[in-house]
Amino acid sequence: MLTYPSKQPRKNYQGRSFKNQDLTGQDFSFADIRGADFTGANLTGAKFNYALAGLTKSQIIIIYIEEFNPPNPPFERGA
């Protein structure tokens, strides 16, 4: 596992929406971008070196709950 080499805290962009924004040349290196939404964003030349990416803890919990607790099956008529 890679460790964060700086004593400075990571920039926290967890769950932030960057939808349709122009992020040309932005530096997200070493930032926490878990759960961030870059849908439609212009990321030309953007840097993501050593950025933390993926799902947030709350997103993981929601997926787990939905996966292992499926809704009740519909009632059968005429039974």
PyMOL CGO cylinders between C-alpha atoms (Angstrom):
from pymol import cmd
from pymol.cgo import CYLINDER

trace = [
    CYLINDER, 0.00, 0.00, 0.00, 1.26, 3.45, -0.88, 0.3, 1, 1, 1, 1, 1, 1,
    CYLINDER, 1.26, 3.45, -0.88, 1.55, 5.90, 1.96, 0.3, 1, 1, 1, 1, 1, 1,
    CYLINDER, 1.55, 5.90, 1.96, 1.01, 9.62, 1.81, 0.3, 1, 1, 1, 1, 1, 1,
    CYLINDER, 1.01, 9.62, 1.81, 4.52, 11.11, 1.83, 0.3, 1, 1, 1, 1, 1, 1,
    CYLINDER, 4.52, 11.11, 1.83, 3.61, 14.57, 3.16, 0.3, 1, 1, 1, 1, 1, 1,
    CYLINDER, 3.61, 14.57, 3.16, 2.79, 15.74, 6.65, 0.3, 1, 1, 1, 1, 1, 1,
    CYLINDER, 2.79, 15.74, 6.65, 0.19, 18.09, 5.14, 0.3, 1, 1, 1, 1, 1, 1,
    CYLINDER, 0.19, 18.09, 5.14, -3.40, 16.81, 5.27, 0.3, 1, 1, 1, 1, 1, 1,
    CYLINDER, -3.40, 16.81, 5.27, -4.93, 15.61, 2.01, 0.3, 1, 1, 1, 1, 1, 1,
    CYLINDER, -4.93, 15.61, 2.01, -7.34, 17.96, 0.29, 0.3, 1, 1, 1, 1, 1, 1,
    CYLINDER, -7.34, 17.96, 0.29, -10.78, 16.52, 0.90, 0.3, 1, 1, 1, 1, 1, 1,
    CYLINDER, -10.78, 16.52, 0.90, -13.10, 16.43, -2.10, 0.3, 1, 1, 1, 1, 1, 1,
    CYLINDER, -13.10, 16.43, -2.10, -15.08, 13.37, -0.93, 0.3, 1, 1, 1, 1, 1, 1,
    CYLINDER, -15.08, 13.37, -0.93, -18.52, 13.24, -2.50, 0.3, 1, 1, 1, 1, 1, 1,
    CYLINDER, -18.52, 13.24, -2.50, -18.12, 16.64, -4.16, 0.3, 1, 1, 1, 1, 1, 1,
    CYLINDER, -18.12, 16.64, -4.16, -19.77, 17.29, -7.51, 0.3, 1, 1, 1, 1, 1, 1,
    CYLINDER, -19.77, 17.29, -7.51, -17.63, 18.63, -10.34, 0.3, 1, 1, 1, 1, 1, 1,
    CYLINDER, -17.63, 18.63, -10.34, -20.35, 17.95, -12.94, 0.3, 1, 1, 1, 1, 1, 1,
    CYLINDER, -20.35, 17.95, -12.94, -19.82, 19.75, -16.26, 0.3, 1, 1, 1, 1, 1, 1,
    CYLINDER, -19.82, 19.75, -16.26, -17.04, 21.94, -14.82, 0.3, 1, 1, 1, 1, 1, 1,
    CYLINDER, -17.04, 21.94, -14.82, -13.91, 22.97, -16.69, 0.3, 1, 1, 1, 1, 1, 1,
    CYLINDER, -13.91, 22.97, -16.69, -11.10, 21.44, -14.62, 0.3, 1, 1, 1, 1, 1, 1,
    CYLINDER, -11.10, 21.44, -14.62, -8.42, 21.85, -17.29, 0.3, 1, 1, 1, 1, 1, 1,
    CYLINDER, -8.42, 21.85, -17.29, -4.97, 21.57, -15.71, 0.3, 1, 1, 1, 1, 1, 1,
    CYLINDER, -4.97, 21.57, -15.71, -6.27, 21.19, -12.14, 0.3, 1, 1, 1, 1, 1, 1,
    CYLINDER, -6.27, 21.19, -12.14, -4.04, 19.29, -9.72, 0.3, 1, 1, 1, 1, 1, 1,
    CYLINDER, -4.04, 19.29, -9.72, -5.86, 16.68, -7.60, 0.3, 1, 1, 1, 1, 1, 1,
    CYLINDER, -5.86, 16.68, -7.60, -2.61, 14.93, -6.67, 0.3, 1, 1, 1, 1, 1, 1,
    CYLINDER, -2.61, 14.93, -6.67, -2.72, 13.38, -3.19, 0.3, 1, 1, 1, 1, 1, 1,
    CYLINDER, -2.72, 13.38, -3.19, -6.35, 14.55, -2.78, 0.3, 1, 1, 1, 1, 1, 1,
    CYLINDER, -6.35, 14.55, -2.78, -9.19, 12.42, -1.42, 0.3, 1, 1, 1, 1, 1, 1,
    CYLINDER, -9.19, 12.42, -1.42, -11.66, 12.24, -4.31, 0.3, 1, 1, 1, 1, 1, 1,
    CYLINDER, -11.66, 12.24, -4.31, -13.65, 9.20, -3.14, 0.3, 1, 1, 1, 1, 1, 1,
    CYLINDER, -13.65, 9.20, -3.14, -17.23, 9.49, -4.34, 0.3, 1, 1, 1, 1, 1, 1,
    CYLINDER, -17.23, 9.49, -4.34, -16.54, 12.70, -6.31, 0.3, 1, 1, 1, 1, 1, 1,
    CYLINDER, -16.54, 12.70, -6.31, -18.63, 13.13, -9.46, 0.3, 1, 1, 1, 1, 1, 1,
    CYLINDER, -18.63, 13.13, -9.46, -16.67, 14.18, -12.55, 0.3, 1, 1, 1, 1, 1, 1,
    CYLINDER, -16.67, 14.18, -12.55, -19.53, 13.49, -15.01, 0.3, 1, 1, 1, 1, 1, 1,
    CYLINDER, -19.53, 13.49, -15.01, -19.14, 15.70, -18.07, 0.3, 1, 1, 1, 1, 1, 1,
    CYLINDER, -19.14, 15.70, -18.07, -16.18, 17.59, -16.59, 0.3, 1, 1, 1, 1, 1, 1,
    CYLINDER, -16.18, 17.59, -16.59, -13.30, 18.66, -18.83, 0.3, 1, 1, 1, 1, 1, 1,
    CYLINDER, -13.30, 18.66, -18.83, -10.27, 16.95, -17.26, 0.3, 1, 1, 1, 1, 1, 1,
    CYLINDER, -10.27, 16.95, -17.26, -7.76, 17.79, -19.99, 0.3, 1, 1, 1, 1, 1, 1,
    CYLINDER, -7.76, 17.79, -19.99, -4.32, 17.93, -18.38, 0.3, 1, 1, 1, 1, 1, 1,
    CYLINDER, -4.32, 17.93, -18.38, -5.68, 17.33, -14.87, 0.3, 1, 1, 1, 1, 1, 1,
    CYLINDER, -5.68, 17.33, -14.87, -3.34, 15.50, -12.47, 0.3, 1, 1, 1, 1, 1, 1,
    CYLINDER, -3.34, 15.50, -12.47, -4.46, 12.70, -10.15, 0.3, 1, 1, 1, 1, 1, 1,
    CYLINDER, -4.46, 12.70, -10.15, -1.08, 11.41, -8.89, 0.3, 1, 1, 1, 1, 1, 1,
    CYLINDER, -1.08, 11.41, -8.89, -1.57, 9.35, -5.70, 0.3, 1, 1, 1, 1, 1, 1,
    CYLINDER, -1.57, 9.35, -5.70, -5.17, 10.56, -5.33, 0.3, 1, 1, 1, 1, 1, 1,
    CYLINDER, -5.17, 10.56, -5.33, -7.50, 8.41, -3.21, 0.3, 1, 1, 1, 1, 1, 1,
    CYLINDER, -7.50, 8.41, -3.21, -10.36, 7.33, -5.43, 0.3, 1, 1, 1, 1, 1, 1,
    CYLINDER, -10.36, 7.33, -5.43, -13.30, 4.94, -5.20, 0.3, 1, 1, 1, 1, 1, 1,
    CYLINDER, -13.30, 4.94, -5.20, -16.41, 4.81, -3.07, 0.3, 1, 1, 1, 1, 1, 1,
    CYLINDER, -16.41, 4.81, -3.07, -16.97, 6.59, 0.23, 0.3, 1, 1, 1, 1, 1, 1,
    CYLINDER, -16.97, 6.59, 0.23, -17.74, 4.51, 3.31, 0.3, 1, 1, 1, 1, 1, 1,
    CYLINDER, -17.74, 4.51, 3.31, -21.39, 5.57, 3.21, 0.3, 1, 1, 1, 1, 1, 1,
    CYLINDER, -21.39, 5.57, 3.21, -21.68, 4.48, -0.45, 0.3, 1, 1, 1, 1, 1, 1,
    CYLINDER, -21.68, 4.48, -0.45, -20.19, 1.07, 0.43, 0.3, 1, 1, 1, 1, 1, 1,
    CYLINDER, -20.19, 1.07, 0.43, -22.68, 0.64, 3.30, 0.3, 1, 1, 1, 1, 1, 1,
    CYLINDER, -22.68, 0.64, 3.30, -25.63, 1.52, 1.05, 0.3, 1, 1, 1, 1, 1, 1,
    CYLINDER, -25.63, 1.52, 1.05, -24.48, -0.97, -1.60, 0.3, 1, 1, 1, 1, 1, 1,
    CYLINDER, -24.48, -0.97, -1.60, -24.03, -3.66, 1.05, 0.3, 1, 1, 1, 1, 1, 1,
    CYLINDER, -24.03, -3.66, 1.05, -27.51, -3.07, 2.48, 0.3, 1, 1, 1, 1, 1, 1,
    CYLINDER, -27.51, -3.07, 2.48, -29.14, -3.10, -0.96, 0.3, 1, 1, 1, 1, 1, 1,
    CYLINDER, -29.14, -3.10, -0.96, -27.23, -6.23, -2.02, 0.3, 1, 1, 1, 1, 1, 1,
    CYLINDER, -27.23, -6.23, -2.02, -27.91, -8.34, 1.05, 0.3, 1, 1, 1, 1, 1, 1,
    CYLINDER, -27.91, -8.34, 1.05, -31.39, -7.11, 1.91, 0.3, 1, 1, 1, 1, 1, 1,
    CYLINDER, -31.39, -7.11, 1.91, -33.37, -7.46, -1.32, 0.3, 1, 1, 1, 1, 1, 1,
    CYLINDER, -33.37, -7.46, -1.32, -36.95, -6.19, -1.30, 0.3, 1, 1, 1, 1, 1, 1,
    CYLINDER, -36.95, -6.19, -1.30, -39.70, -8.64, -0.40, 0.3, 1, 1, 1, 1, 1, 1,
    CYLINDER, -39.70, -8.64, -0.40, -40.90, -10.72, -3.34, 0.3, 1, 1, 1, 1, 1, 1,
    CYLINDER, -40.90, -10.72, -3.34, -44.33, -9.76, -4.66, 0.3, 1, 1, 1, 1, 1, 1,
    CYLINDER, -44.33, -9.76, -4.66, -47.33, -11.68, -3.38, 0.3, 1, 1, 1, 1, 1, 1,
    CYLINDER, -47.33, -11.68, -3.38, -48.58, -14.45, -5.63, 0.3, 1, 1, 1, 1, 1, 1,
    CYLINDER, -48.58, -14.45, -5.63, -52.23, -14.17, -6.56, 0.3, 1, 1, 1, 1, 1, 1,
    CYLINDER, -52.23, -14.17, -6.56, -54.48, -17.15, -6.26, 0.3, 1, 1, 1, 1, 1, 1,
    CYLINDER, -54.48, -17.15, -6.26, -52.31, -18.97, -3.79, 0.3, 1, 1, 1, 1, 1, 1,
]
cmd.load_cgo(trace, "trace")
